[in-house]
Amino acid sequence: MATQTKPILHGYFRSSCSWRVRIGKSCVEYDQLPVNLIKDGGQQLTEEYKALNPMQQVPTVEIDGITLSQSLAVIQYIDETRPGPRLLPADPKARAQVRMISDLIASGIQPLQNLYVIQKIGAEKMQWSQHFIDRGFQALEPILKQTAGKYCVGDEISMADICLVPQVYNAERFKVDVGKYPTIKQLNEALLEIEAFQVSHPSRQPDTPDDLRA
């Protein structure tokens, strides 16, 4: 199914959803077109970008003649069409656990610190974000205690791990005490030792500001 044209990722260096896709695409050669969510009031709000992604969010991926948004849909498409280690286990129970954890993070935690949301919250954005990250992590920690091996579900990297690491980065940005969640902390530290998570890190992207670059 792959074509000779390289996929294009429209994303933002610090977007956790964009980071998920960068990790998921680590075995795929692709081009990046940064979309600055802050500059000029937000480049995602232009009519040109709206034509590409009607939700006016990142990431958007142009791949194989189609345009995809929503990070988990992109990751699953790559998993199903490209060679490499599978990000969704073959075992139905493990696969369901991966999807459960991924959805808990991608639907239950991360959207509540989305830039659009916290801009609406205003001065209370730090407390708001801390509250909802803590609330999500309090649910996630006991789940991971049951499912984790070396990684979130067993001993193979999965879509759940791809969702976890950017969410912990968000938690640290909003000064959440991740030490209260030892399983989350341990898994995150292990995953950050892996090259795919390092090279896709927000501090190492083409649009990373100089003062945030590693």
Backbone bond lengths (Angstrom), bond angles and torsions (degrees), N, CA, C in turn:
res aa  C-N    CA-C-N  psi(-1)  N-CA   C-N-CA  omega(-1)  CA-C   N-CA-C  phi
1 M - - - 1.451 - - 1.519 112.40 -
2 A 1.333 116.73 -23.34 1.449 119.45 -177.42 1.529 110.53 -66.38
3 T 1.306 115.75 144.44 1.446 121.69 176.88 1.518 108.70 -107.59
4 Q 1.338 115.18 173.83 1.455 119.09 -179.48 1.525 111.50 -78.39
5 T 1.329 118.65 -19.10 1.457 121.76 178.52 1.521 109.56 -74.65
6 K 1.333 115.27 129.76 1.464 118.37 179.71 1.527 110.52 -69.70
7 P 1.326 117.24 139.67 1.463 119.34 173.78 1.529 110.71 -60.21
8 I 1.312 115.72 154.75 1.467 122.09 177.42 1.521 108.31 -119.07
9 L 1.317 115.76 126.14 1.454 121.96 176.55 1.523 108.91 -104.41
10 H 1.307 116.31 117.81 1.461 122.94 171.57 1.528 106.50 -94.67
11 G 1.317 117.45 111.57 1.455 119.73 -174.79 1.513 111.64 -152.54
12 Y 1.311 114.80 -174.66 1.462 123.08 -178.70 1.521 107.15 -134.16
13 F 1.309 116.49 138.47 1.467 120.66 -169.85 1.522 112.74 -54.86
14 R 1.341 117.65 -38.36 1.463 121.06 -172.74 1.532 113.03 -100.36
15 S 1.308 117.22 0.54 1.461 120.57 176.33 1.517 109.93 -69.90
16 S 1.330 116.58 123.49 1.466 118.74 179.95 1.520 111.15 -67.21
17 C 1.335 116.75 -31.90 1.474 119.20 178.04 1.529 110.36 -67.80
18 S 1.329 116.85 -39.25 1.467 119.88 175.83 1.522 110.89 -65.32
19 W 1.326 116.32 -39.28 1.467 119.60 179.64 1.523 110.61 -63.13
20 R 1.319 117.18 -40.75 1.476 118.89 176.35 1.525 110.85 -53.41
21 V 1.323 115.23 -47.46 1.464 119.26 -177.46 1.524 110.81 -66.31
22 R 1.321 117.58 -38.94 1.475 119.43 178.30 1.528 110.60 -60.87
23 I 1.326 117.23 -40.75 1.470 119.32 176.84 1.525 109.90 -64.35
24 G 1.312 115.90 -47.48 1.460 120.40 -177.91 1.506 113.64 -62.49
25 K 1.340 116.52 -27.57 1.461 121.18 -179.19 1.524 112.30 -94.68
26 S 1.323 117.24 16.02 1.468 119.69 -173.28 1.523 112.65 -62.68
27 C 1.332 117.80 -24.22 1.462 120.85 178.94 1.528 111.72 -95.42
28 V 1.331 117.36 6.00 1.461 122.48 -175.53 1.523 108.83 -119.17
29 E 1.317 116.30 133.79 1.460 119.92 174.79 1.522 108.42 -79.13
30 Y 1.325 117.39 129.07 1.459 120.63 -177.13 1.523 110.52 -150.95
31 D 1.321 116.10 162.41 1.459 123.22 175.32 1.520 109.50 -102.70
32 Q 1.337 115.32 151.66 1.456 120.27 176.88 1.523 110.06 -114.81
33 L 1.325 116.57 135.67 1.458 123.35 170.37 1.530 106.93 -120.34
34 P 1.328 117.24 101.89 1.464 119.35 -176.50 1.531 112.36 -64.31
35 V 1.322 113.84 143.59 1.469 122.69 174.18 1.523 106.03 -121.57
36 N 1.327 116.69 108.69 1.461 120.33 -175.90 1.531 109.21 -80.00
37 L 1.324 116.33 115.00 1.461 121.30 -175.20 1.528 112.70 -76.81
38 I 1.335 117.01 -8.04 1.465 121.82 -176.52 1.532 111.45 -110.84
39 K 1.324 116.36 -44.77 1.466 121.90 -172.52 1.531 111.51 -60.33
40 D 1.320 115.83 139.91 1.473 122.27 176.96 1.527 112.02 55.46
41 G 1.336 116.13 32.28 1.460 119.63 -179.18 1.508 114.32 81.48
42 G 1.333 116.74 0.09 1.466 121.36 179.29 1.511 111.62 112.03
43 Q 1.333 116.36 106.87 1.464 120.36 -178.07 1.525 112.29 -66.93
44 Q 1.333 117.47 -19.32 1.465 121.19 177.68 1.528 111.77 -69.83
45 L 1.327 117.01 -13.12 1.465 120.88 -176.60 1.525 113.21 -94.56
46 T 1.323 116.51 2.82 1.466 119.45 178.51 1.529 110.30 -73.21
47 E 1.319 115.27 157.16 1.467 119.87 177.63 1.528 110.66 -65.35
48 E 1.318 116.00 -34.26 1.468 119.93 179.41 1.526 110.81 -61.86
49 Y 1.335 116.49 -45.11 1.462 119.00 -179.89 1.530 111.19 -72.92
50 K 1.328 117.12 -34.35 1.463 120.49 177.90 1.524 111.51 -59.81
51 A 1.346 115.76 -33.89 1.466 119.23 177.53 1.526 111.08 -66.08
52 L 1.320 116.59 -28.68 1.464 121.86 179.00 1.525 111.01 -82.79
53 N 1.327 116.49 -41.08 1.467 122.43 -177.74 1.529 107.87 -139.02
54 P 1.320 117.94 99.87 1.463 120.60 -176.51 1.528 114.71 -58.73
55 M 1.343 118.38 -23.67 1.460 121.02 176.69 1.526 112.21 -78.16
56 Q 1.326 117.12 -10.96 1.468 122.72 178.12 1.530 111.61 55.73
57 Q 1.331 114.05 46.04 1.454 122.41 177.42 1.521 109.02 -126.48
58 V 1.327 115.53 168.63 1.463 121.12 169.88 1.529 107.34 -114.38
59 P 1.331 115.54 152.21 1.460 128.90 3.96 1.527 112.08 -89.43
60 T 1.327 113.14 163.62 1.456 122.42 164.70 1.519 106.77 -128.79
61 V 1.318 116.94 137.54 1.463 121.08 -178.60 1.518 109.21 -126.52
62 E 1.320 114.73 127.44 1.462 121.28 171.88 1.528 106.70 -98.28
63 I 1.325 115.92 118.96 1.460 120.20 -173.00 1.527 109.87 -152.92
64 D 1.304 116.51 132.72 1.470 122.44 174.68 1.526 112.69 54.51
65 G 1.335 116.31 34.72 1.459 119.76 176.45 1.515 115.04 82.14
66 I 1.333 117.48 4.51 1.462 120.39 175.99 1.521 109.40 -125.30
67 T 1.322 115.65 164.19 1.459 122.11 177.16 1.515 108.55 -116.70
68 L 1.327 116.10 125.85 1.462 121.84 -178.17 1.521 109.74 -120.83
69 S 1.320 115.21 140.12 1.459 121.36 167.55 1.526 106.96 -122.61
70 Q 1.323 115.86 -179.24 1.475 122.81 -174.67 1.531 109.98 70.36
71 S 1.323 114.66 111.82 1.461 120.60 -168.99 1.521 113.29 -59.60
72 L 1.333 118.32 -39.49 1.462 118.85 -177.03 1.525 111.21 -69.32
73 A 1.323 117.30 -34.18 1.467 120.00 175.72 1.527 110.39 -64.42
74 V 1.332 116.70 -40.47 1.467 120.77 178.52 1.523 110.45 -64.44
75 I 1.317 116.40 -47.80 1.470 120.80 -178.53 1.529 110.68 -60.19
76 Q 1.316 117.11 -43.62 1.460 119.73 -178.98 1.531 111.39 -68.57
77 Y 1.328 117.20 -34.79 1.470 119.27 176.64 1.525 110.27 -64.42
78 I 1.322 116.86 -45.03 1.468 120.44 178.53 1.527 110.06 -61.83
79 D 1.320 116.19 -41.72 1.459 120.73 -179.59 1.527 111.39 -61.26
80 E 1.321 115.96 -35.36 1.467 120.73 -176.17 1.520 113.59 -86.01
81 T 1.322 118.00 -15.90 1.469 119.72 -173.47 1.521 114.35 -119.59
82 R 1.309 118.68 -8.32 1.459 121.57 -177.68 1.519 110.44 -120.04
83 P 1.325 117.16 149.51 1.465 119.88 175.77 1.523 110.73 -71.23
84 G 1.299 114.85 164.16 1.457 119.78 178.37 1.510 110.91 126.80
85 P 1.330 116.87 175.07 1.467 120.30 179.29 1.526 110.49 -58.98
86 R 1.320 115.73 139.56 1.460 121.22 -178.50 1.528 110.58 -75.06
87 L 1.320 115.82 137.12 1.456 122.24 179.54 1.518 112.43 -94.27
88 L 1.331 116.34 -7.66 1.465 122.54 173.07 1.526 107.32 -123.42
89 P 1.319 117.98 120.88 1.471 120.51 -175.44 1.525 112.04 -62.44
90 A 1.321 115.21 154.64 1.467 120.77 176.42 1.523 111.54 -70.70
91 D 1.329 116.90 -34.33 1.463 120.53 -178.51 1.529 110.09 -68.61
92 P 1.324 119.20 126.37 1.465 121.05 -175.62 1.528 114.34 -59.37
93 K 1.330 117.34 -37.51 1.465 119.50 -179.76 1.524 111.29 -67.84
94 A 1.334 116.14 -45.32 1.465 119.82 178.06 1.526 110.47 -64.88
95 R 1.328 116.56 -39.44 1.469 120.58 179.20 1.534 110.55 -62.57
96 A 1.324 116.75 -41.49 1.464 120.37 177.38 1.526 110.99 -64.13
97 Q 1.321 117.66 -37.94 1.466 120.58 177.95 1.532 111.03 -65.55
98 V 1.325 116.57 -41.06 1.466 120.16 177.30 1.525 110.07 -60.64
99 R 1.318 116.41 -45.52 1.470 119.44 -179.98 1.528 111.41 -65.72
100 M 1.326 116.97 -39.01 1.464 121.05 178.46 1.525 111.14 -59.47
101 I 1.335 116.41 -49.24 1.462 120.79 -178.77 1.528 110.25 -65.95
102 S 1.311 116.35 -42.93 1.467 120.00 179.55 1.521 110.94 -60.26
103 D 1.325 116.67 -45.35 1.458 120.49 -179.33 1.524 111.72 -68.90
104 L 1.329 117.10 -36.51 1.460 119.73 177.42 1.526 110.04 -57.14
105 I 1.317 116.17 -43.80 1.464 120.54 -179.51 1.533 110.99 -75.01
106 A 1.335 116.03 -51.03 1.468 120.58 -170.97 1.524 112.83 -73.36
107 S 1.333 116.94 -26.48 1.468 120.16 179.94 1.521 112.96 -109.04
108 G 1.346 116.95 -32.03 1.453 120.30 -172.29 1.513 116.24 -97.43
109 I 1.344 117.46 -20.06 1.470 120.07 -177.08 1.527 111.34 -119.06
110 Q 1.319 116.71 -60.69 1.458 121.11 -169.48 1.534 115.01 -58.90
111 P 1.340 120.15 -41.44 1.468 117.90 -176.65 1.523 114.07 -60.02
112 L 1.334 117.31 -22.88 1.458 120.36 -178.29 1.523 112.64 -79.44
113 Q 1.359 117.32 -8.25 1.478 119.52 168.46 1.519 111.39 -113.66
114 N 1.312 116.72 13.29 1.458 120.22 176.45 1.533 109.43 -55.93
115 L 1.327 117.18 143.74 1.465 121.57 -176.51 1.526 111.62 -53.33
116 Y 1.322 116.71 -43.50 1.463 120.58 -178.32 1.524 110.92 -60.95
117 V 1.331 116.23 -39.80 1.465 120.68 -179.19 1.519 110.84 -68.79
118 I 1.326 117.73 -50.01 1.469 118.63 -174.84 1.524 111.93 -70.69
119 Q 1.337 117.80 -23.90 1.460 118.97 172.34 1.521 110.71 -64.51
120 K 1.328 116.58 -35.15 1.462 120.95 177.67 1.536 111.47 -71.70
121 I 1.326 117.00 -31.16 1.463 121.12 -178.35 1.525 110.84 -71.64
122 G 1.342 116.39 -36.82 1.462 120.49 176.56 1.512 112.97 78.61
123 A 1.338 116.32 -131.11 1.470 121.71 -169.83 1.522 112.80 -64.00
124 E 1.311 118.25 -22.31 1.463 121.44 -177.59 1.529 112.84 -92.14
125 K 1.329 116.72 14.00 1.471 119.08 -171.64 1.527 113.06 -62.67
126 M 1.338 118.15 -33.80 1.462 119.94 -179.76 1.528 110.72 -66.18
127 Q 1.325 116.51 -49.35 1.463 120.21 -179.68 1.530 111.03 -64.56
128 W 1.322 116.81 -40.18 1.472 122.28 177.62 1.530 110.18 -58.04
129 S 1.330 115.11 -50.70 1.462 119.58 -177.15 1.517 111.43 -64.70
130 Q 1.318 116.96 -43.90 1.463 119.94 178.21 1.527 111.49 -59.06
131 H 1.321 116.49 -43.28 1.469 120.60 -178.55 1.522 111.26 -59.37
132 F 1.325 117.07 -47.76 1.457 119.33 -173.65 1.529 112.56 -79.37
133 I 1.330 117.36 -27.66 1.470 118.35 172.81 1.524 109.64 -69.01
134 D 1.333 117.23 -45.77 1.466 120.02 177.69 1.529 110.66 -59.29
135 R 1.304 116.37 -43.98 1.467 120.07 179.79 1.533 110.81 -59.33
136 G 1.328 116.56 -43.29 1.455 120.32 178.92 1.515 112.58 -69.04
137 F 1.329 116.82 -41.70 1.465 120.12 -179.60 1.523 111.70 -67.51
138 Q 1.331 117.14 -31.25 1.462 119.56 176.94 1.529 110.92 -64.41
139 A 1.322 116.97 -29.48 1.465 120.98 175.10 1.526 111.64 -82.14
140 L 1.322 115.90 -38.41 1.462 120.90 -174.64 1.526 112.70 -71.59
141 E 1.315 117.35 -38.55 1.471 121.46 -175.52 1.534 112.11 -55.99
142 P 1.335 120.75 -51.43 1.478 118.80 -179.50 1.524 113.09 -68.00
143 I 1.320 117.43 -29.52 1.466 119.54 175.92 1.520 109.66 -64.29
144 L 1.325 117.09 -47.20 1.465 120.81 -178.72 1.519 112.16 -66.60
145 K 1.307 117.54 -31.25 1.470 119.56 175.39 1.520 110.91 -59.17
146 Q 1.323 116.69 -32.38 1.462 121.37 -179.51 1.519 112.93 -83.59
147 T 1.339 117.70 -34.22 1.472 120.67 -171.69 1.517 114.34 -98.05
148 A 1.319 118.08 -21.37 1.461 120.51 -168.36 1.519 112.75 -76.67
149 G 1.333 114.43 144.81 1.449 123.80 162.71 1.523 104.73 -117.71
150 K 1.320 116.35 -115.86 1.467 119.24 171.67 1.524 110.59 -67.57
151 Y 1.330 115.84 -32.36 1.465 121.92 -176.69 1.524 109.46 -126.89
152 C 1.308 117.98 -168.91 1.472 120.68 -170.16 1.526 113.48 -59.30
153 V 1.326 116.20 -41.83 1.462 120.46 178.47 1.522 107.20 -128.17
154 G 1.306 115.97 100.81 1.459 119.67 -179.34 1.515 113.03 71.74
155 D 1.325 115.08 -148.36 1.464 120.93 -171.52 1.528 113.97 -110.78
156 E 1.332 116.83 13.12 1.463 120.70 177.60 1.526 109.54 -119.22
157 I 1.327 115.13 142.06 1.460 119.48 177.25 1.524 109.39 -66.81
158 S 1.316 115.34 137.29 1.463 120.81 -177.72 1.528 109.94 -137.41
159 M 1.325 114.78 179.56 1.460 120.89 177.04 1.529 111.39 -58.40
160 A 1.322 117.64 -29.34 1.461 120.63 178.16 1.526 111.17 -61.90
161 D 1.321 117.04 -41.77 1.468 121.06 178.48 1.531 110.72 -65.30
162 I 1.329 115.57 -37.72 1.464 121.03 179.52 1.524 110.65 -63.57
163 C 1.334 116.64 -30.99 1.463 120.43 177.03 1.529 111.92 -81.25
164 L 1.324 116.68 -34.16 1.467 120.16 -173.63 1.523 112.64 -65.49
165 V 1.323 117.34 -49.47 1.465 120.34 -170.50 1.537 112.31 -62.07
166 P 1.319 119.58 -47.38 1.473 117.56 176.68 1.527 113.52 -62.23
167 Q 1.338 116.89 -31.14 1.461 118.40 178.71 1.521 111.78 -70.55
168 V 1.321 117.92 -36.02 1.460 120.10 175.45 1.532 109.99 -66.68
169 Y 1.320 117.12 -38.46 1.473 120.56 174.85 1.532 109.91 -57.51
170 N 1.332 117.17 -44.92 1.463 120.85 176.62 1.522 110.90 -60.60
171 A 1.320 116.23 -43.82 1.464 119.80 179.69 1.527 110.94 -58.14
172 E 1.313 116.80 -43.06 1.463 120.30 -179.65 1.520 111.05 -68.49
173 R 1.324 117.27 -36.75 1.473 120.81 175.63 1.525 110.99 -58.77
174 F 1.331 115.94 -38.87 1.462 120.53 -177.70 1.528 112.07 -94.84
175 K 1.341 115.68 16.07 1.466 123.20 170.78 1.538 112.98 61.12
176 V 1.331 115.72 38.00 1.453 121.46 170.80 1.528 108.24 -79.91
177 D 1.305 117.24 138.89 1.464 121.58 178.09 1.528 108.98 -79.31
178 V 1.325 115.61 93.47 1.467 120.53 -177.74 1.524 110.73 -68.20
179 G 1.330 118.23 -20.63 1.456 121.94 177.70 1.520 113.71 -59.93
180 K 1.339 116.84 -19.53 1.470 120.02 177.20 1.526 111.91 -71.07
181 Y 1.335 115.74 -11.36 1.461 121.27 -174.77 1.528 108.29 -124.60
182 P 1.355 117.30 79.20 1.472 120.65 -169.50 1.523 114.09 -61.75
183 T 1.317 118.44 -34.51 1.465 119.57 179.84 1.521 110.28 -69.37
184 I 1.324 116.84 -45.23 1.469 121.11 176.79 1.524 109.91 -59.26
185 K 1.317 116.87 -45.68 1.469 121.46 -178.45 1.526 111.17 -62.07
186 Q 1.317 116.65 -45.88 1.465 120.75 -178.26 1.530 111.09 -64.80
187 L 1.324 117.34 -44.14 1.465 120.42 179.21 1.517 111.02 -63.57
188 N 1.309 117.01 -42.91 1.462 120.37 179.91 1.529 111.18 -61.20
189 E 1.312 116.58 -43.84 1.463 120.31 -179.91 1.525 110.85 -63.22
190 A 1.330 117.10 -40.45 1.463 120.24 179.01 1.528 110.86 -65.56
191 L 1.312 117.09 -41.54 1.466 120.83 -177.29 1.525 111.54 -69.36
192 L 1.316 117.66 -33.68 1.458 120.37 -179.67 1.530 113.04 -70.99
193 E 1.332 117.03 -7.22 1.460 120.73 173.37 1.527 111.68 -83.17
194 I 1.323 117.53 -9.00 1.460 122.62 -174.50 1.526 109.73 -92.84
195 E 1.329 115.64 136.24 1.475 120.70 -172.24 1.524 112.88 -56.51
196 A 1.332 118.00 -41.73 1.467 120.34 -177.22 1.525 111.89 -59.75
197 F 1.318 117.06 -33.00 1.459 121.23 178.97 1.527 110.85 -80.02
198 Q 1.326 116.97 -28.42 1.458 120.75 -179.61 1.527 112.02 -75.10
199 V 1.332 116.59 -49.33 1.470 119.31 -175.24 1.527 111.93 -70.50
200 S 1.322 117.24 -22.04 1.461 121.31 179.65 1.534 112.20 -91.15
201 H 1.316 117.15 -0.78 1.468 122.53 -175.02 1.537 111.14 -60.36
202 P 1.328 117.89 145.70 1.465 120.01 179.62 1.530 115.22 -56.46
203 S 1.306 117.10 -24.39 1.474 120.05 -179.06 1.522 112.98 -78.90
204 R 1.343 117.56 -1.97 1.465 120.34 -172.95 1.535 112.57 -128.50
205 Q 1.332 117.13 28.76 1.457 120.55 -175.94 1.526 111.58 -103.57
206 P 1.333 117.69 160.30 1.469 120.13 -178.88 1.521 113.33 -58.01
207 D 1.331 117.65 -31.02 1.464 121.08 -177.40 1.526 112.96 -100.72
208 T 1.333 117.90 10.68 1.467 119.99 177.02 1.522 109.90 -67.05
209 P 1.337 118.79 126.63 1.467 119.76 175.81 1.524 111.04 -60.87
210 D 1.318 115.46 150.73 1.466 120.43 -175.59 1.530 112.19 -57.20
211 D 1.325 117.29 -35.96 1.464 118.78 -176.28 1.521 113.29 -75.94
212 L 1.341 116.94 -9.80 1.464 120.50 177.54 1.527 112.36 -110.88
213 R 1.314 115.92 2.84 1.458 120.12 -175.17 1.523 111.34 -80.64
214 A 1.319 115.47 136.97 1.482 120.54 178.77 1.512 110.04 -86.48
